[in-house]
Amino acid sequence: MNFDFDPGDAITNAYGERFFPSINGNLFEKSSAATVFGRYFKETFNRKDTLYIIGGSDSGLLPFYLADFYKTGRGGRKFIFLDFKAVFKEIDISGLPSWIECYPADFSMGLLSQTEVEYMASGRMALIKSLAMIDAKYQDVYGQFLAYLEGEYRKLMFAENVTSVTRSFVDAQLMNIHRNIKPIKLLRGKLKQRDVLMIGGGPSLDDSIDWIKANADKFIIFAAARTAPRMLKEGIKPDFLVSVDPHDLSFDNSKRMLEFEQDTILMNCHHINPKLLNQWALNSVYFGGSLPWGESEENSSSPGPTVIHSALHQAVFMGASNVYLTGVDLCFYNGQTHASGSAESEIGKLGVKHLTQVETYAGEMAETDQAFSSGVDSLAWLVKGYKTHSPDCSIYNLSQNAARVDGVEFKDKSTVPVDGLSSKHGLMDEMNDILTVDLKTMQSHQKKHLTLFQKKRLLLKEAIKLAEQGLKLTAKYSETTPDSNKLVKVKIKLDKKLGELGEMLYHYGIDYFRDVFRPVEDETQMTQDEISSTLEGYFKGMKASCTDFIARLDKSMIVLKNRIEEYRETSRPADLLPAWMNQFEIGRYRIWMHYHPNVELTTEDQAALDQAAQILQKNILHTNTKQAQLLKDRSLSPVELHGKAMGAFTKQDLDALKDIQTQLKKVPGYEGQQLACLVKGMIADLQEESEVAIEAYAAISFKPFKLLALKRQLHYAMLADQQDQVLIHFEHLCEFSIEYMLPYADYLTLLGQNEFAFAVMHAFIQKSPEHFSGLLKLAELALKVGKAAEALDALKQAEALQPNNPQVKQMIQLLTSN
């Protein structure tokens, strides 16, 4: 985006306020900024203790309006304005309070995760559009600026979710303790002087598949676990299958990896989906920390947001000389979002919630989703770090249609030097030997962690008692008998007791803390009640988080105890089968067989193993997965398609609307039919086929879709100067929201129907008596119809709402002086 916008000359209105007509038109020409903002932002900033990121500053007037509006108490609110440098250059922002900050349009929003920790941690943030953005068309400067900011804001939120210690990740980590035995630090340097081929599930995989098959023996192959179905189909055996995600959808995507046999190694993050790890019969190696608290293992980390980021990080950690990426597009190409054969490829872009764009190596702009867009930035950041600590590693992408990443060069696969690469088989044998876990080691690992968890459980129980002690003190705490020293001492004691667990438990139970730990305007001015309330929230949160964590520890200890029994020489498949089935981990039968190779099987045991094998095969080949159904439901959801249609219409994206129109043929029922009418109208709108558009909009009766239809019908009626139709459409719009009574009154005034306009505004104020700009409009209309007393009453009501508003003062002075 071009950030060098020149707004031209500013002009001054009757209230001494300077504004740019190129930005705000004539919005402030006859009305003061306080009047305009009071109308449009009446309830926008109602939420206290919130960081508001505002796109645009409305000629620099909005920051000063908010500074004045909240000067007697901001309630923990903070405002960050992003606008073009040329706009801020024309105003003096030095006088703004510290809780209002102004930054240029190209400000890096990612910095907020470091500077606004309290707001980020509590999730109390919002992106707000200035009036310039609300009024802008997609092609306008502020329309393009809005699209850019929305993308940056989604990146910020996405990155915050990825990096936060969320409960599901910790839960999976605890359930994986029994199998996370061999850390990847054991393989550090093992890929020195070796070339790695890294396979993702992007569209370019289809173009590379033949080349991969022809050269598979030349490279150490890392493949995302979700590509397992394609690898099996093509007869390609990855050396490492990589998986990171803890959610069940990851299991659906990757479960066919369980079909790999012999030498393939599972390279997993510590929080891989437990059902994948628990049923993997071959060697595995984990990266990240095996424990969720702060005991350092000096193991390689797990960067995100995608599995490829983690996989690349491990390849560099292991010392790879060259890494070639294929199927790692981070964008969509030729209508494809993923390689053929995947659940996503069947749905395409209609399965993507938020679309944005990135530049490819071919120099073109390609669509992508939020995760991939964030992935482009984070991958560039990772590679930049490699230049410092792993300068001998070069990284290439084999597709010119992939998203361009700084530090990753495009390389045509036909130019990749493959002759002379040494055999990998001896190396893979060596690494498999390192990762092999014998039965004695496995049993020792289970017992060690069971003992550790039991000790942590006792510690957490003691922490709960301290939190309860703190709660008893806060219950007795008051301003007249402050006992803050005792409270603080209990908190210090609790923090010391928890030690390395403390921060993890805060994030683990973050929902318990969100409404308590809010930004404090001045810590030195906190009242005794505020101190007490904050500490009470801390103790409540820690008690609840410790209680939840104990419950999860108990579940993990059950798994450890089950594994201890399972690895005993006397364990029998016939006895274990019910538990495997109940836990949906039927594939454990293969692990049992691995560690009990010489057991003489009874008829019942053999039958149990045979049954387990049949069930596993059936489960693996089941294609109607949660992931597939979720994508299908999203692509056929009228709500999702309506949102996409609205976005495409705003962007005047005719092709996207036609894709949605095709998809709607598969959507049954009344909602689908009504949405099809709306999309038909939108397409006709963009193709300037007014008669078709009007007919399509007129056919819409479903209320959630009718608002836009009425607004477009109103537009066409105004163009045709069909006054009766305009009035009818306004009447219908007022049924949706009384806010439409204001433009309704304006239109009646244009027609010279001042009495009718006055009646409409009078009815509006009856329903919304504190609507500031509505009161001014009522006063103006009252004067036009000779109702001076009513005009003065309306102005007095407005003055009570905004005592210092210059426009109100001026109107009252004019009215009372006559």
N, C-alpha and C positions, 0 to 999 in steps of 0.2 A: 504493500500500500504506500502511496505517496503522502508523506507527512508535511509537505511544504505548502499547505493551503494558505492563500492570501485572502483574507476576508474583505479587503478593500477599505473604504472610509467608514468611520462610525458617525452616527448623527445623535443629537441630543433631543430628548422629548421634553414635554412641558414640565416635567418633574425633576429635571436636571440629570437624567440618567442617560448614559451613552450606550448605544447598541448598534450592531451591524445588521443592516437590512439584508445583506447577503446570507446571513445566518438565520435571523428571526423574522424576516419580512417586515410587516408593519405591526407585529404583535404588541410592541411596546410604544407605538406611536401615540395612541390616545389613552392608554391605560398604564398605570405605574407597575413596576416590577412586582411590588407586593400584592397588587390586585391580581395580576396574571398568575403568579405562582400560588397565591392563596386558592385560586380556582383549581389549578391542575394538580397541585401536590398536597391537597387537603389532608389525605390520610396516608400518603406515601411513606413518610418517615415516622410513623407512629411507634414502631418497635424500638424499645430502648436497648441499650447495651449492644448496639449493632454497628458494624462497619459498612457504610454505604459507599460503594464505588460508583461514581457518576460519570457517564460518558457525555462530554460536552459541558459547558458552563453557561450557555445562553448569553453570549456576549460578555461573560464575566459577571453577570448580575446575580446568578443563583447562589454563588458562594456567600455573597454579602447579605442576601436575603436570609439564608440559613443562619449566618452569624448573628444577625439581629433577632431572628425568631427564637433562637435557643440561648440567647445571652444570659438569661436568668437561670438556666439549668439545662444542660444537654442530655442528662439522663444516660450517660455512658455512650452516647452516640459519637461516631467519628465519621468525617466525610473526606473522601479523596476524589478530587476532580481531575479528569484527564481531558485535555483539549489541545488544540494546535498552538504552537509557540507564538504565532502572530497574534492570537487572541489575548493570551496572558501578557504579551508585551504592551498592550494598550491599556492595561489596568494595573493599579498598585495593589498587589496581593500581600504586601509586607504587613499591612494592618490587620490581617485576618488572625483569628485565634489559633492556637497550636493544634486544636482538634479539627481544623479544616486545612487540608494540604492540596496544593495544585501542582500537577506534573504534566510534562509535555505528552503528546499523544502516543509517542513511541516508548513511553515508560515501560520497563519490564515488570509486568504484574507478578511474576514469580517471586520477586523480592518481598512481597507481602507475607509470604510464609515465614520469613525471618523477622520482619519488623512488627508484624501484627499477630503475634503468637496467640494472645488471649482470644482474639476474635476467631482466628482460624481453628483453635482447639475446641472452641465451643460451637463452631459452625454458625455463628451469628454474623453472616455477611450477605450482602445483596448487591446486584448490579442494577443500577437505575439509569433510565434514559432521560436525558434533558429534553426540553421541548423541541430543540433543534433536531434531535434524533427521532422523536415521536412523529414529527411532521415530515421527515425526510423520506424521499423515495429511495429504493435500493441503489439506484445508479448515482444518486447525489453524493457529495463529499461526506456528509454526515451519515448517510445510509451505508456507505462503504466503511466508514469509521465504526459504526455500530456492529457490522458483521465481523470486523476485525476484533473488536473488544469482546464480543460474545465468544469468539473462538479462544481468545486469551484467557477469559474468565473460566471457561470450561476446562482449559488446560490446568489452570491453577487448582480448581476443585478436584480434577482427576488426579493430579500429582499429590495433593494432600491426602486423598483417599488411599493412594498406592503406598505412600510412605508411612502412614499412621499404623500403629500396632492395633489392628482390629481383632475383635474376639474370634472370628472364624479362623484366622490365621494361627492364633495361639492355640485354639482348640485342636486344630489339625497337628500342630507341632507336638503337643503332648501325646496325641494318639500315635504319633510316628516314632516316639522315643525308642520303642522296642526294636525298631529296624534301622534307625539311623546310627549305624555303628562305625562305618568307614568314612572319615571326612576326606574331602577332595585335596586337602593339604598333603595327603600321602602321595598324590600324583603330581605335585608341583614340579615343573621342569621336564616332565616326561614327554612333552611334545616338542622339545627343542629340535630345531632343524626339520620340523615336519610341517606339511601343508594340510589344512583342514578345509573340508567342504561342509558348509553349514546349510541345512535344508529347512526352509519354512513352508508354510502352506499358502503363500500368495499366488496370484495368477501366473507369474513368470515360471513357476514350477512346471507348468505344462510345456513351455518352450524348451526347458532344459532337460526334461526327463530322459530323452535318448542319450544325450551327452553324459548325463550322470551314470546311466547304466554302462556305457562304454568305458567309463573311467573310474568306476566305483572302487576298484582295487588299488588305485593310485593315491587315494586320500584317506585320512582319518575322517570318518563321516559322523557329524553331529546332526541329528534330525529332531525337530519338535515332535513330541509324542503324538500330537494330533495328526501327523502325517502318516502314522502307522498303516492305515488302510491302503494308502497309495503306495507305500513302500512294499507292502505285501503283494499288492497287485502287480507291481513292476519287477518283483524279485530282487529288490535292493535290501541288503542287510546293513542297517546303520551300526556303527561301532558303539555309539552312544545315543540313547533316546532320552530327551530332556523334558522334564515336566516340573511345573512350579505351583500351579493354582490349586488351592484347597477345596474349591467348591465342587458340588456334584456334577455340574455341567462339564467340568474338566474330565471327570470320569467318563461321561457319555462321549466326549470328543476323542478320548485317548484309549479307551478300553481295549481296542484291538492290538495294542502294544503287548498285551499278555500272550499273544500268539507267537511272539518271537522266542526262539530257543537257542541254546548253546551259548555263544560268546557275546551277545549284545549286552551292554552294561546300561543300567538305568542310572542316569545322572539327575538327581532330584534335589529340589530345594527342601529345606527342613519341613516346610509346611505343604508339601505335595498332598493331594487328596489321599486320605488314608486307605481308601479301598483300592487304589492303584498300587500303592507301596506294599500293602498287606498281602496282595495276591501275586506279587512279582517273584518268580521262582529263581531268577538268575542273580548275578552280582549287582550290587547298587553302591553308589557313592553319593554322599550328600554335601551340599554347600550351604553356607549360612550357619547359624548356631543351632545345636541340637536342643538346647534348653532355652525357654523364653525369658529367663532372667539373665543378668549381666555377667555370667561367667565366661571370660574370654577363651576362645578355642584357637585363635589365630587361623581361622579357616577362611576361605574365600567367601565374599559376600554374595548377595542375591539382588542385583539391580533390576529394576523394571523399566517400563511397564509391561513388556511382552516377554514371552519365554525366550525369544531370540536374544534379547539383551542379556539375560542371565547366561545363556549358552555361550555367547561370544565372550563374556567376561571369564568364563571358566577356561575357554580355549586359550585366551591370552595368559591367564593365570598358570596354565600348564605349559606355557612357553612356545606356542605355535609361531612359526615364522610367517606364513601366509594364511589368511582366512578368506575363503571365497564364499560369498553369500548368494544363494539362489532360492527363489520363492520368498525372499525377504524384501517385499515391495513397499510395505507401509503405505500403500495407496491402491487405488483401483485402476484397472486397465481394460479398455475395450469392453466395458460393460460388466467385467468380472470383479468381484470383491475377493474371491479366494480361488484356489486351484479347483479344477473340475473334480467332481466326485464327493466334495464336502457338502455338509448340510447348508452352509452359507451360500455356496455356489448356486444352489437351487432357487434361492430367494433373491439374491443380488442386492442392489442398493436399497430396496424396499425394506430390508431387514435392519438397516442402519438408522439409529435414532437421530444423530446429528452429523450432517455432512459439512466438511470444510475442504480446503484445497492446499496442495503442496506442489512444489516444482519437481519435475523429474530430471533425470540425467539427459533426456532428450530435449530439455529446455521448454517443455510444455507444462501446463497446469493440470493436475489430476485430482479428482475427488478422493476423499478419504474420510475415515471416521475419527472421533476424538482420541481414542487410544493410540491409533497409528500416528496421528498428528503430533501428539505428545511424545510418541516414540521417536520421531525424527529428531526432536530437540535433545531428548535424553541420550540418544545414541551418539549424537555429535559431541555431547559433553563427555561421555565415556571415552570415545576415541581420542579426544583432546588429552585426557588423562593418560592414555596409553602412550602417547607421544613422549611423555616424560619418563614413566617408569618401565615401559616396554617398547623402546624406540625401534627395536629390530623386527617388530611385528607389523606387517602390512595387511590392510583390510580392503577387499574389493567387492563390488556388487556386479553380478554377471548380467543384469538386466538394465537396459537404458531406459526402460519404462518404470523403474523403481524410483521412489522418492529420493531426491538428492540429499545426501548427508555430508556435512562438512567433515573432511578427514577420511572419507570412504570414496575411493575412486571407482569409476565404471571401467570394467574390463570385458571386452568381447571374449566369450568362452573359447572361441577358436584360437585365441592368442595365449591362452593359459599354458604354460610349459608343463607338460605331463611326463614327457620322456625323461628318464633318469631318476624319477622318484623311487626311493627304496621301498621294499616290501614292508607292509605294516604288520604282518601276522605275528612275527616274533615279539614286537612291541605290545600288541594287544594281549598276547599270552602272558607277558610280564605283568601288565596292569591287572589282568584278571587274577593272577596269583596274589598280587598285593591286596586285592579286594575280597578274596575268599575268606569266609567266616566259618570256622569249624564249630562243631556242636558245643564244645566246652566253652569257647569264647562267647557264643550266643547265650548259653545258660548263665554265664557270669554277668553278662551285660544286663539281662533281665533282672537278676537278683540285686545288682548294684543300684539300678534306678528305682526299683521298688523300695529299697531302704531309703534312698534319697527323698523320694516323694512322701514317704511316711514321716520323715523328719520335717519336711516343709509343711506338711499338714498340721503338725503340732505347733509349729511357729505361727501359722496363720490363725489357729485357734487362739493363741495368746494375743495376737494382734487384734482380733475381734473383741477380746475382753478389754483391751486398752481403749479401743474406739467406743465401746459402751461406757467406759469410765468417763471419757471425754463428753459423751452425750449427756450423762447425768449432771456434769458440771455446767454445761451450757443451759440445761433446763433451769438451773438455779441462778443463772447469770443475769444481772440487770445493771442499769446505769447507776443506781444508788449504791449497789454493793458489788462493784467490779472485782473480779478475781481472775484477771487475765493471766497473771503469772502461773497459776495452777493449770489453766487451759493450755498455755503455750508449752509448759513443761510436759504435759501429757502428749501433745502433738510431737514434740521433739523425741520423746521416748518411743512413740509409735513409729516415727520415721526411722529411728535407729534400729528398732526391732525388725522392721521390714527390710531395711538395707537395700540391696540390689533389686528386691521385689517391688519396692515402692512405686517407681516410675511405671513399670510394666502394669501394675494393678490399676494405676490411674487411667492409663489408656484402655486397659481391658474393660473397665467399668465406666468409660467416658460418659455414657448417657446419665449416670448418676451425678455427674459433676457439672454438666453443661449449664444448668440454670443457677448454679451457685457461684462459680468462679467467673465473675464478670469484670470488665475493665473498671478500675477504680480511678476516679478523676484526681484525687489527691489522698494518698495513703496516710499522710500525717493528719488529715482532717476526718478520718473515719470515726464514726461514733461508736460507743460501746456496743450498741445493738448491732451495728454493721460488722464489727469484729466477731461478736458472738455468733451472728448468722453465718458468717463465712466459715468459722471453725466448726459449727454444727454441721454445715454441708459437707465439710471435709470428713468429719467422723462418720456421718451417715454413708457417704460415698464409699469410704474405705471398708466399712463393715459389710456393705452390700457386695462390693467387688471381691473381698476376701471370701465371703460366703459362696459366691458363684464360682470362684476359682477352686475352692475346696471340692465342690461338686464335680468339676471337670477333672481334678486330680484323682478323685475317687473312680471315675470312669476309666481313666488311664491306668490306674492301679489294677482294676479288674482285668484289663487287657494284658498287663504284665503277668498277673497271676495265671491267666489262661495260657499265656505263652510258656511259662515255666512248666505247667502241666503238659502242654502239647509237646515240648521238647524232651520230656522224659522217655526213657527207653521203653517203659511199660504202657505208653499211650497207644490207643487203638483208634483207627479211622471211624469205625462204627460208633464209637462213643463221641467222637469229635464232630461228626457230620451235622448233627442238629445245631450246634453253636455256629459252625461255618455258615449254615443256611440262614440262621436268625440274624447274623451280622452282615449278611450279603457279601461274604468273603469266601465263596465256595472254592476259589482258586488256591486257597491255602493247602488243599490236598497235595498240590505239587511240591510245596515246601516241606510238608510232612514226609513225603516220599524221598526228598533229597537228603533229609537228616536221619532217615530210618531205612537205609538201603538193604539191610540184611535181615529185616524182620520177616518172620514167617507169617503170612497173612491167613487169617481164617476165612471161611466162605463169606461171613458177614462183613469182614473188613474189605475184601475184594469187591463185594457188591457196593459198599459205601464209596470206594474209590471210583468205581465205574459210574455210579450215579453222579458223583461230583463232577467227573469229566464231562458227562453229557450236559449237565446243567450249565457248567462254565461255557461250553461251546455255544449253547443256545443263547446265553446272556450276551456273549461277545458279539454274536452275529445279529443280535436284535438291533434293527436300524431305526425303529420308531422311538427314538430317544427323547429325553426331556429337551435337549438342545434343539433337535429337529422340530419338535412340536412348538417350542417357544418361538423359534424363528418363523415358523408357519403362522402361528397365531398373530405375531406382530405384523407380518406382511398382509394379513387379511383383517386386521383390526380396523374398524371404521374410525376409531379415535386416533390411532397412529396415522392412518392414511389421511385423515382430515388435517392433522398437524402438518404432514408433509405437503399436502396440497396448498395450505395457507402459506407455507414457506416458499414453495415454488412460485406461487402467484405473486408474492411480494417481490421475488427476484426476477419475475417475468421469464421464468424458465419453462418454455413451452414443451421441450422434450420431456422434462420430468413430469409435467402434468399429463402428457400422453401416456407415459409409463404407468402412472397411477390409474388413468382411465382404463388401460388394459387390465390391470390387476383387479379393478373393481368388478369386472365381469365374473370373477370367481367369488365375490362377496355376496352371500345370500341375504335375503330379508329386506325389510323396509329401510333400515339405516343405509345399507349398501346402495339401494336404488336412489335414495335422496342425495347421498354423497355423489353418486354418478351424475345427477342433475347439476349439482354445484360445480363439479369439475368440468362438465360440459360447458357451463356458463363461463367459467374462468378461461377455458381454451378459446371460446368464441370472443371473449373480451380481448385477449391478447392478439387474436387474429383480426380484430376490428370488425367482427360480424355482429353488429349490435342487435339485429332482430333475433338471431339465434340465442344470443346471450340473454336478452330480456325474456324470451320464452322459457329458457332453461331455469332462470332464477324464479320466475313466476310459479313454476311447478313445485317449488320447495315449501313444504309445510313443517318439516321436522325442526323444532325450535333451535337445537344447537347449531344447525347449519343455516338457519333463516336470517340471522343478523347480517352476515355479509351479503346475502342475496338482496335484502331490503336496501342496504347501503348502495349496492350497485344499481338497483332499480331506481333509487332516488337520484343517483348520478345521471342516469340516462333520461329521466323525466326532466331534470333541470336543464340538460343539454337541449332537449326538445321544447323547453319552456312550456311544459304541460303542468300548469299550476295546480289543477285539481288532483292530478296524480302525485305531485310533490307533497301536497297536504296530506293525502291518504297515507303515503309512505312515512311521513313524519309521525302521524298518529300511531302507526304500527311500531315504529322505532321507540316511541315513548313508552310502549308497553314493555319493551326490553329494559329500558333504563330511563329514569326521569332526567338524566343528564341530557338526553336528546331534546328536552323541552327548551333548553337555551338556544340551540341553533333553530329550532322550530319558531321560537319567538322572533329571532333575527329575520327569518324568512318572511314572517307575517308583517314585520315592520317594513321590509322592502316592498311588500305589496300594498303598503299604506293601511293595513288593518291593525292600527295601533291599539284599539280597544281589545281586540281579540288577543293581540300579543301581550297586553297588560294582564289579561285574564289568565293566560298560560303561565306567565311568570309569577303571578299571585298564587296560583295553584302549586307551582314548583316550590316557592318559599314556605308554603304551608307544610309541605312534606320534608323540606330541608331548610329549616329556619336559620342554620348557621353557615349557609353557603355564601361566602363573602361576595364573590363576583356576581352571584345571582341577586343579592340584595342591591348591588350597584345598578344592575340591569333593570331591576324592578323600579328603582328610583328614577332612572332615565325615562322609562316608559310612563311612569306616573306623571311626570312633568309634561310629557307629550300629550297626555289626555286630560290635562288640567287638574290633576289630583295632587296638589302641592303638599297637603298634610300627609298623604300616604308616602310621598317621596321623602319627606323629612323623617318619618318614622323608619323607613327602610334604611336611610343613611345613619340614623342613630344606632340601629341594630348593627350595622357594619362597623361603626366607630367603636362599639363595645368589643368587637372581635379584633380589630386592628386600630388601636388608639392613635398610632403615629402615621397612619397611611396618608400620604400627601394628597392623593386623589380624593379621598373622603373629606378631608379638611377643606379642600378647595370647593367641593360641591356644596358642603354645608354652609360655608361662608357666602357663596353666591346666592344660595337659597334664602338665608336669613337676612341678608343685606337688602333684599328687595321688599 
